[in-house]
Amino acid sequence: MGYRNLQTEINDEVTERLSLVMERIADIVTEQGASVGEACRDCFVSTAEYLLLLLEICDRSLSGELAQMSEEMGEELNHRLFDDVQEPGYGSSYANPAYAVQHLGSDCGQLLSALIALLHDGIWRMFEGERGFLCIYAELFIELYNRFEDAEGTDIKELLSILGSFMHDYTELFCADGIARQILPEYDYWMQLLMSEELSGTAHLYRYGLCIGKDELETARFLSGLNEEKIKMMADTFTEGYRKGFAVTGKDIRKKSVVEVRYPVGFERMVRQAVLNFHDMGMDAVLKPYSVSLNKQYVYDHREDVGLWLDKAYVERALEVKRSTWEHYRAQAPRYGGPAVIETFGAEPFAPAAKPECVRLTKRQQELLVHERGESSRLCSQAIRGEERSFTIIAFPVPSIGEKFPEIFEETVRLNTLDYELYRDMQQRLIDVLDTAEYVHILGAKGNRTDLTVHIAEPENPQRETAFENCVADVNIPVGEVFTTPVLAGTCGKLHVSLVYLRELAFVNLELEFRDGMVTDYSCANFADEEENRRYIEENLLCRHSSLPMGEFAIGTNTTAYCMAKKYGIASRLPILIAEKTGPHFAVGDTCYTYDEDNITTNPDGKEIVARDNEVSAQRGKDGGRTYFNCHTDITLPYDELDRIEVIRRDGTRADVIAGGRFVVPGTGKLNEPFDGTDDE
C-alpha cells in the first residue's frame, strides 16, 4: 500500500475520534478554560486554540486550499503558527520553559511547555493532512486537561505517567514513521511540492509547514534571479560529489536507488535540478527540508524534554520497534545510498542561555540515551549496509550573513569548484612528508595554548600504503584537507581554541586535555559557573560520554576559504564543513571510517589508507556497545592561532609542514598565495 493510500486509511479511521476530541477542545476555548484553576487557565485555552488552528490547516490541506495559498496568506499563517516560539513573542510564551515555570510552577510548567513544543514539532504534518497525528496529540491534551479540572488532582507523578504512557504506546507509530520517511520515496508530499510548484515567487515556501523567515524568503528570491547555468553548476557540483564518494571508495552506486536529500528551505531551484541529476543516476530522492530561521534558543531549551518520559522500558520499547521496522523493510533498506546534504552558514552566531527551568536528564537517563542512540545507529547500519553507502555535504551562505551576501555567495560557489587536481597534487606532497612521521607536533601561537603531539600509524609498505587520506571534493565539498586516524597511545597534550562554533553553538576558550588519545579534562569560558561550562561541553561536545577518543587528525589546506572568511569577517559564521579546511583540526568521537573500517580505501595515487582503525574501533565485534560513540565533532585551530606543525620521525629527525602559519613543504607554495594582501602575518 502506498503512503498516500495509507494516510487516507488512517485519516478515515480517526474521523470520529478526532471530531469528538476537537468538540471538547472547542468547548474549552468557548468556556475560557473555566474548569481548571486560574493559574493554568490561560495556558490551556491558548493551547486549545492552537490545536484548533492545526485542525484548520489539516482540513485546508486535504481540501486542496493550501495549494492555492498566496504569499500574503502564507505569511499570515506562518506568524500564527510560529510567533510564540520566535522572538520577541517567545519571552512571554508557554513554549518557553522559563515563562511556563514562572507562571505554572516547576513541575506543571515543564510538562505543559514540553507538550506545546511537541505540537510545534508536528506542524508540518498538518500541511501533509495527517489527521491521525493531530488526533492522538489532541487526545493527550484532553487527558491532561481532565486531571487539571480537579484542583486536588494535579499530581505530577500522575501527569508524567500519562505522558510516559502516551510516548510508550505510540512509539511504534513515531519510530516506524521516521524510518520509513528516511528510505521510502513514497513519502512524496515534499517531492510533489518541489517538482510541481512555480519557483519564481515565495508562496510555495509556506506550504512546508516549517518556520519561514528572512533567510528562507531572501534566499529563494536570490536564487530565482540566478541563470540556469549557475543553478546547474551548483547542482552538478553537489550531485557529482555524491557520485565521486562512491567511486573513490570503490563502492558500486548501481546497487543504490534512493538518496536522502537534506536541504534548507529556499534552495528549491538548486534542489530541483539535483533531483533530476540523481534521477539520471538511477536514484529517487527522499526529501528532508529544514528551516534556518527557527529560534535556536527555543530548540536548545527543549533538547532534553525526553527526560520527562525516558526510562529503561521506553528505551527497550523504542529499540524493539526499530528492530522490527528495519526487519519489515529489509528488502527496501539496502537500496538507500546515504544522505546528500546542503548546509548553510551566515546566521547570527548562537550562544545559548542556560535556563534552570529546562528539563535536565539524570545521569541514568544520559546513560540510557547513549545506549539507545548507539543501538539505533547499529541497527540502521546493519539494515542499510553501512559499508556500501556514502554521502556528500556542501554549504552556501544565507542572507543573514550581511549586506555582502551576493558577493559572499559568489565566492562560495567559486570555493566549491576549486581545482581538484591542483589540490590533489599539493596535498599529496604534504602526505609524502607526513607518512614519514612517528609523531606530529602541533603548537599554537599568539596566545593560543595548543601543545599537542599526535601519534601517527606506520605504513608497513610505504610504496603501497599511506596513513593519510587525500581529501579532495567528493563527500566533503569544498576541497582541502589531508586526514588520518591517530594512534591513541602516545597522543597527548592540550588543544586550545579561542572561539569555535560546533553544531551552531559557540565555545569560548575551549580547552581539551588528551592522554593516550582520550579526553581527560576540559573547560570553556561560556558561563560564569565552571560546572555549567563542563556540563555544556559534556552535552554538546562529548555527547554525554565521560570521555571520547581523538578520532581524526587533519590539516586543512583551503587557504582560499580561510582568506575569504578574513576578508568578509565571517570566520565565526563558517560551518564546520568549510572551517575544518581552514587549519589543522581534531575530531573527538568516532573515526572517519566508522562502520567502514574493513573496506579498502585508496588515495588518487593508488595507495591504500591503512589508518582506518584506532584502539577503540578495533574492538568492534567484541563489545559493540562500546566500540562506537555515534558522534564525530571537528575542532579547528585556525591558521592565525597556529605556530607550527612538525613531523617527528622515528630516528629523531624533524621536518616542518607548517612554520609561522605558512606551508613550507616544497611544491605547496600556492597554498600560501591567498594569504598575500591579508593582515594575517
VOGU-3710 file (C-alpha; in Angstrom, 3 decimals, decimal comma):
1> mgyrnlqtei> 0,000/0,000/0,000  1,372/3,422/-0,973  1,886/6,147/1,585  -0,975/8,282/0,288  -3,408/5,374/0,490  -2,160/4,508/3,963  -2,596/8,113/5,107  -6,154/8,191/3,731  -6,948/4,960/5,573  -5,593/6,317/8,875
11> ndevterlsl> -7,455/9,603/8,424  -10,696/7,688/7,837  -10,095/5,561/10,924  -9,730/8,568/13,239  -12,542/10,695/11,795  -14,981/10,042/14,612  -12,333/10,203/17,355  -10,974/13,466/16,025  -14,422/15,001/15,739  -15,238/14,172/19,359
21> vmeriadivt> -11,965/15,360/20,832  -11,967/18,613/18,845  -15,503/19,365/20,013  -14,247/19,082/23,576  -11,299/21,343/22,771  -13,612/23,916/21,183  -15,652/23,912/24,415  -12,505/24,733/26,406  -11,947/27,799/24,235  -15,602/28,886/24,458
31> eqgasvgeac> -15,676/28,415/28,225  -12,226/30,018/28,549  -10,998/27,012/30,484  -13,421/27,609/33,334  -12,998/24,064/34,658  -9,330/24,444/35,593  -7,605/26,596/38,155  -6,786/30,217/37,453  -3,033/29,596/37,265  -3,277/27,163/34,331
41> rdcfvstaey> -6,342/28,524/32,557  -4,582/30,805/30,110  -2,110/28,079/29,117  -4,833/25,535/28,405  -7,036/27,983/26,490  -4,162/29,184/24,286  -3,065/25,591/23,622  -6,659/24,589/22,771  -6,812/27,492/20,314  -3,562/26,276/18,789
51> llllleicdr> -4,959/22,767/18,319  -7,998/24,217/16,556  -5,629/26,120/14,265  -3,821/22,864/13,464  -7,158/21,249/12,611  -7,979/24,167/10,315  -4,657/23,728/8,500  -5,112/19,974/8,183  -8,589/20,416/6,696  -7,403/23,135/4,319
61> slsgelaqms> -4,584/20,876/3,173  -6,899/17,938/2,496  -9,339/20,167/0,618  -6,545/21,489/-1,618  -6,994/25,055/-0,403  -3,401/25,388/0,809  -2,155/24,623/-2,684  -3,690/27,925/-3,789  -2,250/29,937/-0,886  -0,836/33,363/-1,746
71> eemgeelnhr> 2,342/34,821/-0,270  0,273/37,148/1,915  -1,890/34,311/3,245  1,173/32,166/3,823  2,973/34,875/5,750  -0,058/35,493/7,964  -0,463/31,780/8,682  3,238/31,379/9,433  3,012/34,146/12,027  0,060/32,441/13,702
81> lfddvqepgy> 1,965/29,173/13,860  5,421/30,313/14,940  5,308/33,738/16,602  5,095/32,169/20,060  8,437/30,391/19,576  10,167/33,250/17,790  11,490/36,459/19,308  10,071/38,652/20,717  6,986/36,509/21,429  8,968/33,651/22,909
91> gssyanpaya> 9,753/35,636/26,042  6,092/35,531/27,131  5,143/32,160/25,678  4,297/28,943/27,492  6,546/27,256/24,938  9,388/28,949/26,850  10,135/26,734/29,885  11,289/29,751/31,921  7,978/31,566/31,377  5,928/28,399/31,876
101> vqhlgsdcgq> 7,641/27,514/35,149  7,313/31,079/36,406  3,528/31,035/35,884  2,651/27,364/36,354  5,247/26,063/38,799  8,300/23,916/38,154  6,584/20,557/37,637  3,495/21,505/35,624  5,372/24,269/33,808  7,988/21,900/32,418
111> llsaliallh> 5,408/19,342/31,329  2,996/21,739/29,625  5,839/23,598/27,924  7,092/20,273/26,574  3,596/19,442/25,289  3,421/22,739/23,414  6,837/22,022/21,876  5,604/18,601/20,718  2,674/20,280/18,964  5,017/22,693/17,206
121> dgiwrmfege> 7,280/19,853/16,122  4,353/18,299/14,255  3,106/21,363/12,390  4,492/20,127/9,076  2,353/17,005/9,420  -0,767/19,150/9,282  0,333/20,510/5,920  0,512/16,907/4,755  -3,020/16,378/6,046  -2,078/13,857/8,741
131> rgflciyael> -5,194/13,823/10,894  -4,009/10,750/12,755  -1,137/12,599/14,433  -3,365/15,529/15,300  -5,904/13,177/16,844  -3,519/11,444/19,232  -1,979/14,712/20,457  -5,424/16,266/20,910  -6,449/13,238/22,992  -3,297/13,581/25,093
141> fielynrfed> -4,112/17,239/25,679  -7,647/16,406/26,854  -6,425/13,626/29,138  -4,047/16,078/30,832  -6,724/18,780/30,947  -9,128/16,402/32,690  -6,616/15,923/35,506  -6,311/19,671/35,941  -10,090/20,053/36,239  -9,758/18,651/39,728
151> aegtdikell> -7,693/21,145/41,715  -6,702/18,317/44,026  -5,800/16,009/41,178  -2,792/17,605/39,548  -0,297/15,142/40,972  2,858/15,490/38,890  3,603/11,764/39,050  0,213/11,004/37,527  0,713/13,638/34,831  4,142/12,285/33,956
161> silgsfmhdy> 2,680/8,786/33,867  0,091/9,942/31,311  2,791/11,488/29,132  5,058/8,455/29,510  2,257/6,054/28,598  1,458/8,138/25,528  5,065/8,050/24,320  5,359/4,336/25,046  2,033/3,459/23,373  2,811/5,395/20,212
171> telfcadgia> 6,490/4,513/19,951  5,698/2,170/17,088  3,975/4,935/15,153  6,729/7,508/15,746  9,724/5,230/15,132  8,282/3,359/12,172  7,250/6,602/10,504  10,725/8,089/10,973  12,461/5,090/9,415  10,025/4,894/6,514
181> rqilpeydyw> 10,498/8,570/5,727  14,246/8,040/5,556  14,266/5,288/2,963  10,966/5,262/1,041  10,331/7,660/-1,849  6,593/7,002/-1,396  6,554/9,715/1,268  6,114/12,215/-1,516  4,429/15,381/-0,203  7,599/17,446/-0,311
191> mqllmseels> 8,622/15,955/-3,634  5,313/16,990/-5,180  5,750/20,444/-3,697  9,290/20,771/-5,082  8,663/19,460/-8,578  5,228/20,924/-9,307  5,410/24,421/-7,845  6,267/27,628/-9,662  9,539/28,693/-8,011  9,729/32,309/-9,140
201> gtahlyrygl> 7,850/33,596/-6,071  7,835/32,608/-2,399  4,280/31,348/-1,830  5,409/27,715/-2,025  7,738/28,182/0,965  4,778/28,471/3,321  3,443/25,063/2,295  6,262/23,195/4,051  4,789/23,790/7,494  8,202/24,986/8,675
211> cigkdeleta> 9,238/28,331/10,147  9,799/30,759/7,280  11,905/33,833/7,975  14,174/36,313/6,263  16,776/33,757/5,216  14,293/31,418/3,524  12,496/34,251/1,719  15,550/36,191/0,569  17,430/33,037/-0,435  14,536/31,938/-2,639
221> rflsglneek> 14,367/35,392/-4,228  18,120/35,449/-4,772  18,211/32,029/-6,399  15,257/32,928/-8,610  17,478/35,644/-10,113  20,342/33,287/-10,996  20,557/31,976/-14,534  20,009/28,312/-15,318  23,708/27,780/-15,994  24,679/28,876/-12,474
231> ikmmadtfte> 21,926/26,786/-10,881  23,009/23,753/-12,876  26,663/24,262/-11,922  25,722/24,365/-8,231  23,562/21,254/-8,525  26,121/19,404/-10,637  28,887/20,074/-8,086  26,610/18,704/-5,366  25,468/15,539/-7,135  28,854/14,826/-8,697
241> gyrkgfavtg> 30,363/14,936/-5,206  27,874/12,266/-4,190  28,791/10,084/-7,175  32,518/10,535/-6,531  32,021/9,498/-2,923  31,118/6,030/-4,147  33,764/5,963/-6,849  36,767/6,899/-4,704  35,890/4,299/-2,065  35,273/1,555/-4,604
251> kdirkksvve> 31,558/1,230/-3,816  29,041/0,385/-6,526  26,446/3,171/-6,733  24,414/0,983/-9,088  23,308/-1,037/-6,053  21,563/2,055/-4,734  18,301/3,619/-5,884  17,417/6,043/-3,064  19,245/9,182/-1,937  18,151/11,279/1,038
261> vrypvgferm> 18,422/14,993/0,171  18,531/17,303/3,185  18,235/20,950/2,239  17,326/24,362/3,674  14,025/25,863/2,576  14,720/28,489/-0,073  17,101/26,363/-2,168  14,353/24,768/-4,256  15,748/25,745/-7,664  19,062/24,060/-6,947
271> vrqavlnfhd> 17,435/21,043/-5,305  15,007/20,543/-8,188  17,952/20,298/-10,585  19,777/17,996/-8,152  16,756/15,677/-8,021  16,813/15,498/-11,827  20,556/14,758/-11,741  20,052/11,967/-9,236  17,248/10,574/-11,389  19,703/10,400/-14,285
281> mgmdavlkpy> 21,954/8,324/-11,996  19,060/5,923/-11,438  18,202/7,244/-7,968  14,959/8,510/-6,455  15,253/11,294/-3,890  13,731/11,346/-0,418  13,492/14,975/0,680  14,214/16,368/4,150  13,747/20,169/4,094  14,578/22,192/7,196
291> svslnkqyvy> 14,189/25,749/8,489  17,183/28,016/9,044  15,160/30,671/10,858  13,623/28,676/13,712  14,629/30,192/17,067  17,710/28,271/18,217  17,149/29,143/21,875  13,714/27,508/21,695  15,249/24,377/20,193  18,006/24,396/22,811
301> dhredvglwl> 15,532/24,848/25,664  13,646/21,687/24,670  16,632/19,500/23,791  16,160/17,309/26,880  12,360/17,140/27,106  12,712/13,423/26,528  13,760/13,331/30,191  10,084/13,621/31,148  9,407/10,111/29,855  12,794/8,466/29,288
311> dkayverale> 13,271/5,259/31,252  14,532/1,753/30,621  11,136/0,467/29,483  10,802/3,259/26,926  14,290/2,617/25,527  13,664/-1,108/25,287  10,351/-0,498/23,531  11,896/2,002/21,092  14,699/-0,404/20,182  12,251/-3,274/19,786
321> vkrstwehyr> 10,167/-1,184/17,370  13,205/-0,050/15,380  14,460/-3,610/15,155  11,134/-4,879/13,824  10,705/-1,895/11,483  14,108/-2,381/9,898  13,278/-6,065/9,542  9,990/-5,137/7,870  11,896/-3,015/5,354  14,770/-5,477/4,909
331> aqapryggpa> 14,177/-5,609/1,154  13,993/-1,815/0,683  16,649/-0,666/3,163  19,746/-1,774/1,184  18,676/0,469/-1,696  19,343/3,540/0,463  22,592/5,149/-0,679  23,079/7,721/2,066  22,418/11,430/2,558  23,249/14,330/0,257
341> vietfgaepf> 23,238/17,420/2,453  23,113/21,148/1,779  24,203/23,145/4,808  24,047/26,904/5,314  26,107/29,476/7,125  25,821/33,128/7,962  23,086/33,197/10,575  23,796/35,159/13,741  26,165/33,077/15,915  24,247/31,408/18,704
351> apaakpecvr> 25,452/31,322/22,294  22,673/29,630/24,310  21,377/30,875/27,619  21,367/28,140/30,258  17,937/28,050/31,918  17,440/26,131/35,166  13,750/25,749/34,280  14,519/23,406/31,371  14,244/19,643/31,707  17,592/18,090/32,582
361> ltkrqqellv> 18,467/14,444/32,100  19,627/12,488/35,112  22,910/10,594/34,921  20,992/7,360/34,467  18,904/8,878/31,671  22,036/10,095/29,921  23,391/6,555/30,012  20,123/5,210/28,621  20,112/7,792/25,838  23,697/6,985/24,859
371> hergessrlc> 22,782/3,299/24,775  19,643/3,909/22,714  21,448/6,060/20,161  24,275/3,573/19,844  21,944/0,620/19,306  19,774/2,622/16,902  22,822/3,527/14,861  23,949/-0,104/14,803  20,529/-1,321/13,658  20,438/1,319/10,934
381> sqairgeers> 23,923/0,463/9,727  23,120/-3,243/9,594  19,893/-2,701/7,672  21,199/-0,286/5,062  24,676/-1,847/4,950  26,857/0,949/6,151  29,875/-0,408/4,314  28,069/0,145/0,990  26,686/3,653/1,456  28,252/7,086/1,047
391> ftiiafpvps> 27,255/10,752/1,388  28,126/14,281/0,365  27,864/17,693/2,031  28,059/21,172/0,545  27,408/24,583/2,117  26,181/28,006/0,996  25,662/31,318/2,821  22,253/32,757/3,711  21,303/36,469/3,622  21,772/36,932/7,380
401> igekfpeife> 25,495/36,945/6,702  25,167/40,639/5,798  24,820/43,152/3,005  27,586/41,483/1,005  25,614/38,260/0,790  25,553/38,168/-3,069  29,322/38,654/-3,155  29,943/36,006/-0,496  27,574/33,611/-2,253  29,516/34,013/-5,485
411> etvrlntldy> 32,808/33,472/-3,626  31,380/30,320/-2,060  30,332/28,919/-5,430  33,904/29,526/-6,606  35,214/27,913/-3,433  33,101/24,825/-4,051  34,595/24,416/-7,530  38,312/24,912/-6,853  40,774/22,968/-8,989  40,526/19,338/-7,899
421> elyrdmqqrl> 43,821/18,250/-9,472  45,857/21,184/-8,147  44,831/20,467/-4,559  45,199/16,726/-5,023  48,834/17,132/-6,068  49,792/19,645/-3,354  48,116/17,563/-0,683  49,988/14,505/-1,863  53,252/16,363/-1,236  52,110/17,001/2,346
431> idvldtaeyv> 51,203/13,342/2,767  54,603/12,225/1,492  56,197/14,111/4,399  53,558/13,180/6,983  53,898/9,487/6,175  57,474/9,611/7,490  56,255/10,650/10,937  56,030/8,722/14,151  54,511/11,787/15,766  53,218/15,159/14,582
441> hilgakgnrt> 53,676/18,111/16,934  51,166/20,992/16,768  51,978/24,252/18,545  49,755/27,319/18,947  50,729/30,984/18,586  49,566/34,467/19,598  48,179/33,370/22,951  46,881/30,029/21,759  47,935/27,388/24,297  47,787/24,355/21,994
451> dltvhiaepe> 50,719/21,995/22,524  49,731/18,618/21,192  51,576/15,535/19,994  49,694/13,110/17,734  50,894/9,550/17,169  50,719/8,505/13,500  50,157/4,947/12,244  53,156/3,450/10,439  52,559/2,085/6,927  54,265/-1,300/6,668
461> npqretafen> 54,817/-0,892/2,930  55,281/2,836/2,180  55,348/2,127/-1,544  51,778/0,877/-1,480  50,346/2,181/1,791  49,720/5,549/3,467  48,439/6,789/6,812  46,680/9,879/5,424  43,695/10,288/3,122  43,984/12,842/0,325
471> cvadvnipvg> 40,575/14,505/0,635  39,510/16,485/-2,392  35,937/17,375/-3,456  33,719/14,338/-3,100  31,927/13,583/0,156  33,090/16,834/1,756  32,876/19,855/-0,530  34,965/22,029/-0,912  38,433/20,545/-1,385  41,112/20,947/1,156
481> evfttpvlag> 42,387/18,511/3,776  44,530/15,510/4,485  43,481/13,409/7,449  44,271/10,283/9,410  43,042/8,215/12,328  45,596/8,778/15,102  47,135/6,012/17,134  45,705/6,741/20,586  48,674/5,548/22,623  51,133/8,427/22,830
491> tcgklhvslv> 48,701/11,072/21,569  48,895/13,625/24,363  48,731/17,308/25,172  46,415/20,297/25,085  44,121/21,613/22,367  43,015/25,219/22,817  40,826/27,357/20,553  39,826/30,904/21,497  36,452/30,689/19,765  34,872/27,890/17,778
501> ylrelafvnl> 31,316/27,104/16,665  30,332/23,460/16,818  26,835/22,451/15,710  25,982/26,160/15,679  26,942/26,530/19,351  29,726/28,851/20,450  32,586/27,561/22,597  34,726/30,304/24,130  38,315/29,455/25,095  37,696/25,766/24,667
511> elefrdgmvt> 40,437/23,565/26,120  40,712/19,794/25,892  43,424/17,714/27,524  44,365/14,390/25,907  46,217/11,463/27,395  46,804/8,421/25,197  44,294/9,818/22,757  41,420/10,149/25,239  39,912/13,381/26,559  40,873/13,561/30,233
521> dyscanfade> 39,902/17,131/31,115  38,003/20,012/29,510  36,908/23,580/30,097  35,481/26,638/28,365  34,511/30,182/29,334  30,912/30,401/28,088  29,387/30,778/31,548  30,467/32,265/34,854  29,864/28,956/36,601  32,566/26,376/35,857
531> eenrryieen> 30,208/23,453/36,439  27,839/24,884/33,841  30,765/25,111/31,415  31,649/21,466/31,992  28,050/20,392/31,568  27,852/22,390/28,340  30,880/20,513/26,966  29,583/17,166/28,193  26,207/17,658/26,500  27,243/19,316/23,267
541> llcrhsslpm> 30,786/18,145/22,537  31,288/14,885/24,407  27,689/13,928/23,565  27,077/12,771/27,142  30,061/10,420/27,223  32,502/10,670/30,107  35,358/10,761/27,595  35,931/10,447/23,858  38,950/9,456/21,779  40,602/11,641/19,186
551> gefaigtntt> 39,040/10,096/16,100  40,759/12,249/13,491  43,762/14,489/12,978  43,736/16,573/9,812  45,439/19,515/8,178  43,107/21,816/6,302  44,643/23,251/3,135  41,904/25,525/1,845  43,616/28,840/2,460  41,211/30,399/-0,061
561> aycmakkygi> 38,329/29,669/2,330  40,337/30,993/5,254  41,106/34,260/3,481  37,519/34,631/2,288  36,452/34,427/5,920  39,061/37,034/6,896  38,114/39,355/4,032  34,426/39,431/4,932  34,805/38,994/8,696  32,745/35,802/8,714
571> asrlpiliae> 35,124/33,303/10,327  32,730/32,845/13,256  29,912/32,028/10,842  31,548/29,361/8,723  30,100/25,851/9,035  32,483/23,189/10,228  32,382/21,755/6,695  34,367/24,783/5,499  36,001/25,767/8,789  37,699/22,378/9,097
581> ktgphfavgd> 39,541/23,126/5,842  40,980/26,381/7,250  43,605/24,935/9,570  44,524/21,761/11,426  41,548/20,105/13,064  40,944/17,352/15,535  37,749/15,321/15,832  36,576/13,832/19,104  34,449/10,719/18,816  34,400/8,075/16,135
591> tcytydedni> 36,876/7,851/13,294  36,072/8,955/9,735  35,813/5,272/8,773  33,119/4,247/11,231  31,260/1,125/10,028  33,569/1,142/7,004  36,890/0,086/8,525  37,085/-3,264/6,779  36,708/-1,836/3,288  39,899/-0,961/1,457
601> ttnpdgkeiv> 40,104/2,769/0,721  42,718/4,208/-1,594  44,049/7,647/-2,455  44,154/9,009/-6,017  47,749/7,718/-6,264  46,520/4,180/-5,618  47,985/3,787/-2,137  45,810/2,027/0,425  44,939/4,054/3,531  45,877/1,841/6,473
611> ardnevsaqr> 44,944/4,174/9,351  41,240/3,299/9,328  41,110/1,969/12,893  42,228/3,062/16,326  42,487/1,043/19,508  38,810/1,626/20,288  37,223/0,915/16,903  39,457/-2,136/16,528  37,387/-3,731/19,305  34,229/-3,869/17,160
621> gkdggrtyfn> 32,618/-7,248/17,294  33,998/-7,836/20,779  31,952/-5,185/22,604  29,584/-3,499/20,149  28,106/-1,247/22,805  31,408/0,496/23,407  33,039/0,405/20,008  31,249/3,405/18,542  30,225/6,660/20,180  27,894/7,852/17,400
631> chtditlpyd> 29,418/11,311/17,268  32,302/12,943/15,431  32,929/16,627/16,083  35,717/18,532/14,321  37,510/21,304/16,202  39,598/23,610/14,009  42,674/25,547/15,048  42,770/28,497/12,599  45,978/29,472/10,824  46,262/32,739/12,739
641> eldrievirr> 46,445/30,817/16,042  48,981/28,330/14,686  52,753/28,495/15,052  53,875/25,241/13,506  53,156/21,656/12,599  56,249/19,492/12,535  56,936/15,868/11,785  58,962/13,894/14,336  60,424/10,800/12,728  61,328/7,504/14,320
651> dgtradviag> 65,028/8,308/14,039  64,516/11,584/15,905  64,840/13,889/12,890  62,240/16,575/12,335  60,665/18,376/9,389  58,266/21,282/9,291  54,979/21,026/7,427  53,803/24,474/8,554  56,057/27,095/10,131  54,945/30,554/11,184
661> grfvvpgtgk> 51,458/29,684/9,981  52,638/29,029/6,409  53,075/25,828/4,398  56,770/25,061/3,887  56,766/21,677/2,152  58,310/22,088/-1,334  55,641/22,201/-4,025  52,902/23,582/-1,741  53,712/27,275/-2,130  50,467/28,008/-3,974
671> lnepfdgtdd> 48,622/27,280/-0,732  50,218/30,423/0,708  49,239/32,698/-2,192  45,765/33,574/-0,818  47,500/34,995/2,282  49,045/37,764/0,180  47,350/41,025/0,971  45,785/39,828/4,222  46,750/41,092/7,655  47,459/37,557/8,860
681> e> 51,176/37,998/9,245
//
